[in-house]
């Protein structure tokens, strides 16, 4: 139980804020680089497209990686022994 609470606290108060800060920093840098010609609308559209594209790629890769992970777990001996004991 203590391990679970520690994991939740670490995720909530360390990993998530660092993720938000890094994404915000990247978007700000993209805006500075892309808006060099003072076309803010173009910079916003390109920045949003990059972010949306990366999110779509992450979601598209999630299912195949989950299947590969499940297959590797099914092939491990520890899971096979546990499955046999449950039957």
Order of alpha helices (4+ residues) and beta strands (2+ residues): alpha-alpha-alpha-alpha
